[in-house]
Amino acid sequence: MSGVARSGNRWPEEPDGSVARRPDWRDTLRNASDLALVGILTTVAALPVLTAGAAVATASAAVHHWSANETWPGVRPVLRGFRHALLPGVVATLVAGGTAALLTLNLLALGNGVVPGGPVLIAVTALLALSAAGLAGLTVVQIGRQDGQGWRQAVRRAWQVALGRPVVPLALAGVLALVAVLCGLVLPLLTPILAGYTLLALHATVRRIERPTPSTMD
């Protein structure tokens, strides 16, 4: 990943009210390649399965650092953060995997008629799955803001935000649903590359919703 700053690649509205400079095409290309590399490295690090939690936490922290400081963290801090996130990440991986498996089994059982309930329970279960996905996405953003450490605190903070502003997990669920469609139906071979862009989309969506409106700032 490039360790240099992104020149000119800022939010459209600067805090001082000045007009943001349009990013150079070389910045855009470098940023795109960096994010693709983040996705590939995250996927490779998650291949042993039990390391998935640490991989996602570390990658989310790197993307947050890039978004906030316009530079990527160094290799040593990233490796150190990954090492510290390994054991807590195992628990997070088991919880997330168990929840996803349970919801998937319920949907399959309802869809095949093994469990009575019909379309109503299918809709309810699908809604629960979307809510869980949105909360998971919000947790991933929060763990990134905490330098990849503290899954319990990240879950608590994500839950508080979800209760206060349900639009946040709903928007993140939409992002993840779109990515799932792209990966499953259109671009399955590009899933590792899309992982980095997905993390950026999650962080950018939360930042966009959190940004105060002009009426709030007055």
Wavefront OBJ file of the C-alpha trace (Angstrom):
o trace
v 0.000 0.000 0.000
v 1.191 3.479 -0.708
v 2.458 5.321 2.332
v 2.146 8.778 0.856
v -0.690 11.177 1.519
v -3.638 11.551 -0.774
v -3.253 14.980 -2.304
v -6.528 16.761 -2.820
v -8.766 13.793 -2.113
v -10.978 15.380 0.519
v -14.654 15.689 1.306
v -16.482 18.041 -1.072
v -17.060 20.525 1.757
v -14.098 21.689 3.812
v -14.585 22.756 7.476
v -13.578 26.326 6.653
v -16.106 26.539 3.832
v -13.511 26.549 1.053
v -14.031 24.647 -2.158
v -12.252 21.287 -2.194
v -9.720 20.663 -4.952
v -10.624 17.906 -7.377
v -8.329 14.873 -6.896
v -5.757 14.129 -9.550
v -6.324 10.979 -11.606
v -3.084 9.535 -10.237
v -4.421 9.932 -6.693
v -7.622 8.164 -7.700
v -5.706 5.314 -9.315
v -3.380 4.951 -6.322
v -6.303 4.975 -3.880
v -8.145 2.356 -5.931
v -5.113 0.072 -6.032
v -4.497 0.528 -2.303
v -8.074 -0.431 -1.462
v -7.894 -3.446 -3.760
v -4.732 -4.546 -1.971
v -6.432 -4.098 1.405
v -9.229 -6.398 0.263
v -6.850 -9.043 -1.043
v -4.710 -9.021 2.108
v -7.809 -9.146 4.318
v -9.159 -12.134 2.411
v -5.835 -13.986 2.597
v -5.527 -13.267 6.329
v -9.072 -14.553 6.882
v -8.582 -17.846 5.028
v -7.876 -19.855 8.236
v -11.423 -18.759 9.257
v -10.616 -18.233 12.939
v -8.418 -15.296 11.955
v -11.278 -13.593 10.118
v -12.207 -11.389 13.075
v -8.650 -10.118 13.471
v -8.313 -9.591 9.720
v -11.500 -7.547 9.478
v -10.694 -5.512 12.594
v -7.181 -4.705 11.382
v -8.356 -3.821 7.877
v -11.162 -1.633 9.244
v -8.663 0.200 11.442
v -6.405 0.765 8.425
v -9.276 2.109 6.319
v -10.349 4.403 9.156
v -6.770 5.674 9.502
v -6.656 6.337 5.762
v -10.008 8.132 5.802
v -9.058 10.331 8.757
v -5.373 11.044 8.053
v -5.077 10.558 4.295
v -2.195 8.122 4.819
v -2.001 4.392 5.446
v -0.569 3.099 8.722
v 2.855 1.501 8.623
v 3.414 -2.221 8.191
v 4.684 -2.746 11.741
v 1.668 -1.111 13.457
v -0.652 -3.145 11.234
v 1.069 -6.440 12.054
v 1.162 -5.564 15.750
v -2.539 -4.711 15.708
v -3.342 -7.959 13.902
v -1.423 -9.964 16.487
v -3.225 -8.274 19.383
v -6.598 -8.800 17.681
v -6.168 -12.537 17.070
v -7.652 -14.011 20.263
v -10.521 -11.513 20.631
v -11.189 -11.964 16.931
v -11.748 -15.694 17.362
v -14.710 -15.036 19.653
v -16.094 -12.421 17.270
v -15.737 -14.829 14.353
v -17.556 -17.632 16.191
v -20.403 -15.357 17.246
v -20.825 -13.846 13.781
v -20.542 -17.208 12.055
v -22.985 -18.868 14.430
v -25.534 -16.098 14.002
v -25.259 -16.175 10.222
v -25.544 -19.970 10.144
v -28.598 -19.955 12.397
v -30.432 -17.353 10.319
v -29.536 -19.149 7.091
v -30.779 -22.500 8.418
v -34.019 -20.883 9.540
v -34.570 -19.345 6.116
v -33.839 -22.634 4.367
v -36.140 -24.567 6.686
v -38.956 -22.059 6.203
v -38.441 -21.930 2.447
v -38.508 -25.731 2.110
v -41.561 -26.072 4.320
v -39.698 -28.057 6.972
v -40.794 -25.525 9.576
v -44.329 -24.094 9.408
v -44.742 -20.356 9.124
v -44.881 -19.574 5.458
v -44.127 -16.185 3.884
v -44.767 -14.257 7.103
v -42.007 -15.944 9.086
v -39.735 -15.859 6.052
v -40.184 -12.094 5.872
v -39.598 -11.721 9.610
v -36.464 -13.864 9.487
v -35.167 -11.961 6.451
v -35.747 -8.699 8.308
v -33.821 -10.039 11.291
v -30.995 -11.077 8.974
v -30.840 -7.589 7.440
v -30.878 -6.001 10.888
v -28.089 -8.300 12.052
v -26.070 -7.483 8.928
v -26.505 -3.753 9.500
v -25.481 -4.061 13.143
v -22.469 -6.169 12.127
v -21.422 -3.551 9.603
v -21.755 -0.820 12.197
v -19.671 -2.885 14.622
v -16.959 -3.292 11.998
v -16.853 0.484 11.522
v -16.659 1.036 15.270
v -13.889 -1.534 15.777
v -11.938 0.284 13.107
v -12.355 3.544 14.975
v -10.939 1.799 18.046
v -7.720 0.791 16.268
v -9.011 -2.746 15.761
v -9.338 -3.496 19.493
v -12.289 -4.017 21.846
v -15.062 -6.014 20.190
v -17.377 -5.807 23.211
v -17.119 -2.044 23.356
v -17.617 -1.851 19.604
v -20.785 -3.961 19.811
v -22.141 -1.833 22.667
v -21.428 1.374 20.792
v -22.955 0.008 17.586
v -26.072 -1.046 19.503
v -26.412 2.427 21.034
v -26.082 4.079 17.632
v -28.583 1.644 16.107
v -31.148 2.409 18.797
v -30.648 6.151 18.480
v -30.434 6.295 14.685
v -31.920 3.185 13.039
v -31.167 4.663 9.620
v -27.460 3.914 10.144
v -27.665 0.084 10.336
v -30.371 0.161 7.666
v -28.050 2.004 5.280
v -25.178 -0.349 6.070
v -27.419 -3.357 5.484
v -28.174 -1.914 2.051
v -24.460 -1.575 1.324
v -23.783 -5.176 2.361
v -26.781 -6.460 0.383
v -25.502 -4.717 -2.745
v -22.031 -6.182 -2.240
v -23.534 -9.650 -1.715
v -25.415 -9.372 -5.011
v -22.282 -8.256 -6.845
v -20.184 -11.033 -5.332
v -22.757 -13.784 -5.780
v -24.217 -12.995 -9.165
v -21.932 -10.663 -11.086
v -18.341 -10.549 -9.813
v -17.626 -13.648 -7.681
v -13.974 -13.753 -8.709
v -13.493 -10.146 -7.601
v -14.751 -10.736 -4.060
v -11.297 -10.267 -2.456
v -10.873 -6.932 -4.231
v -14.375 -5.789 -3.310
v -13.653 -6.433 0.376
v -11.520 -3.307 0.622
v -14.099 -1.181 -1.157
v -16.806 -2.594 1.100
v -14.942 -1.454 4.207
v -14.520 2.003 2.710
v -18.217 2.124 1.800
v -19.213 1.209 5.358
v -16.986 3.878 6.883
v -18.019 6.493 4.315
v -21.729 5.781 4.829
v -21.499 6.216 8.590
v -19.453 9.394 8.222
v -21.919 10.760 5.702
v -24.891 10.157 8.000
v -23.042 11.541 11.015
v -22.015 14.725 9.220
v -24.112 17.629 10.533
v -26.420 19.376 8.111
v -26.003 23.118 7.432
v -29.083 23.873 9.564
v -27.553 21.941 12.470
v -24.247 23.788 12.149
v -25.914 27.231 12.231
l 1 2 3 4 5 6 7 8 9 10 11 12 13 14 15 16 17 18 19 20 21 22 23 24 25 26 27 28 29 30 31 32 33 34 35 36 37 38 39 40 41 42 43 44 45 46 47 48 49 50 51 52 53 54 55 56 57 58 59 60 61 62 63 64 65 66 67 68 69 70 71 72 73 74 75 76 77 78 79 80 81 82 83 84 85 86 87 88 89 90 91 92 93 94 95 96 97 98 99 100 101 102 103 104 105 106 107 108 109 110 111 112 113 114 115 116 117 118 119 120 121 122 123 124 125 126 127 128 129 130 131 132 133 134 135 136 137 138 139 140 141 142 143 144 145 146 147 148 149 150 151 152 153 154 155 156 157 158 159 160 161 162 163 164 165 166 167 168 169 170 171 172 173 174 175 176 177 178 179 180 181 182 183 184 185 186 187 188 189 190 191 192 193 194 195 196 197 198 199 200 201 202 203 204 205 206 207 208 209 210 211 212 213 214 215 216 217 218
